[in-house]
Each structure stands twice: as C-alpha cells, then as structure tokens.
C-alpha cells in the first residue's frame, strides 16, 4: 500500500511539473553506465569512468596531459589529466594560486595534504574538480546540468574515489 501511495505521489509531482526527470537517454545510461578504466600511459593517471555516459573522445585538455570525454548530446563533460608540479605546490597552495572559479560558487571544498576536491554550481552547470598530488598532479574535472544533480551523485563519487597516480615510479617524473 505504501509503495502504491509513493508511486502515485511521484506521478502527481511529475505531472505538476515539480519533478525534473532526466532525459530518457540519461536515465538508461546512468542505470548501466559501462564502467571502464582510463589509463594515460604517459603520466600514469588512472581513473574509472562511465564510458556509456561519455562515449565521445573530444580532445586533449586545456592544460596538462590527458583526455576529455563528452556525453553524446554534449550536456556533460569528463576530463582526466595530469599536471607537472615543478613548483612543489601543496593542494592548499595550488588552490590559493590557481583556482579559476569564483570562490562564492563553491558548495563543497575538501583539502588534505594529498588532494583537493571542489564542487559547485555555475550558470546552471555543476562542476567537480579533484587533484591528487603524487609528484605530478593527477586530476579529474566533470561538468553536467544542475537539474541532474541527484542522478550524478553516485557516479561522481565513484569516479573521484578511483582516481590514482602511476603504479610505478618511472611514470612519476
């Protein structure tokens, strides 16, 4: 009985325009995202990402060495890349010197001795950035529509927690 009431309530909310459902393609993609590990042989950056959600290999990133992937409809972007850290920045000093977004847009900020992660909303888009410091900086960046925030929460968490540097010292530089 409670399940039927829940379904009726959700249906009523959807018809009232109060629920913002994902596009049909996004719903099926997030249910079966086809996880794969991206590995950059040049830098040793390794990260799991949902290949079904990001099937378009777009380009090299603006900075660093890596890859940019887009959703097939262009609504979402995922980048995995590495940056040299010749200045020996810590996560905190790197953010202090190079943060490109208005700090007032940051909703989530975590900084440790080994990594930083920041997230927020800007112009209707959620952004999430994380860099792990292992000699080089091994980073990810994601961007997707704010209205799809809940659907992306688990995906972003899995991507973020899977980010790794090289397995061997020769790729470290």
N, C-alpha and C positions, 0 to 999 in steps of 0.2 A: 504494500500500500504506500509506504513512504517513497519507494522508487518511482511509482506512478506519479505521485504528487511532485516529486523533483523534476521528472521529465515534463510534466505539464507546466510547471513554473518556468523552466528553461525555455520551453516553446513560447510561452507568453512573453517572456522577456525578449526573445529574438524577434517576435512579431511586433513588439512595441518599439523596436529599434534600440533597445538598451544594451543588448549584447552585440559585440563586434566580432563576428566569426572570422576565422582565417579564410582566405580563398580556398576553394576545394582542393586545388593542387597542393597548397601548403599543408592542409590537414593530412592528406595522404602521405606527403613527403616526410612530415615530422613523425608520423607513426612508424615509418620504415625508412630511416634516413641513410641507410647503406654506409655505415662507418668504415673508414679506411685510414691508414696512417700515411701522412705526408712526411717524406724524409728528404731533406736537402743534403745531398752528398757533399757539397762544397763547404757547408758550415756545421753539419751535424744536427741541425734543428729537426726535431721530430714532434709531431702532434697528430692526434686523432681528429678527424673532421667528418661531417656527414656529406659524403660525395654526392648523394642523391639531391641534397639541397643546394649544393654548389657544383653543378656539372660543367660550368663554363670556366676554363682556364683563361683568365683575362690578360694578364701581363705580369711584368716584374713590378715590385712595389716601388713607390716613390723614393724610398730610402732603403738602403741595405740590400741584402741578397735574399731572395725567396720567391714567393709566388702569390698572386692574387686570384681568387676564385669568385665568381658571381653566381647568383641564382639564375635560372633560365629566363625569368621575367625581369631581372635587373633590380628587384626590390631589396636584395640582401647581398652583402659582400663579406668575404673572409680572406684575410691575409695572414701568411706565416712568413716570417723573415728574421734575419739576424743582422745585428749592427755591431761594428767594431766598437770597442770601449777603450780606446787608446788613452783617454784622459783618466781612466780609472774611476768613473762615476759610480756612486752607490745608487740604489733605487731612489732614495730621497733626493740626492743632489741632481740626478738626471731629471726628475720631475720638476724640481725648482728651476732648472736652466732651460728645459726644452718642452715643457707642457704647451701644446698648441691650442687647447680648448680653454674657453673662459672657465676659470675655477668655479664660478657660480653654477655652471651646468652639471657639475659632478654630484651624483647622488650616492655613489659608492666609491670609497677610496681605501685601499689596504696597502700599506708599505711595510715591508720587513727588510732584513739585511740582505735577503737573496732575491726578492722580487717586488714588483709593484703591480697593482691592478686598479684601474679606474673605469668608471662607467657613469653614464648619464644620458640625458635626452637633449638633443639639439635639433631644432627645425623639424620636429615630428619623427626623428630617427633616434633609435637607441644606439649608442656606441659603447664598445667594451674593448679595452686595451690592457694587455698584460705583457710584461717583460721579465724573464728570468735572467739573472746575472750569473753566468758560468764562464768567466773570462770574457767572451762575447756576450752580447745581449740577445737572447732568443725570445722573439716576440710574436704575438698574435693581435689582430685587430678584427673586430666584427661590427657590422652596421646592419640594422634591419628596422622595419616600421614599428613605431611605438605601439600601435594598436595590436601588434602580435607579441607583445612583451611576455605574456604568460606562456605561450607556446614555445618560446625560445629559451626560457629559464634553464631547463634541464640540459638542453643542447649546449648552451654557453658554458655551463658548469663543467660538463664532461670535456669539452674542448680545452678549457682553461686548465683543468687538473691534469690533462695528459701532456701538456707542453714540457718538452725536455730538450736539453742540450746534447752534445755529442756523446756517443758511447765510448769513444777512445780519445786519447789526448792529442793525436795528430790532427784532428779536425778542430781543435780548440783555438789554436793560433795564439 
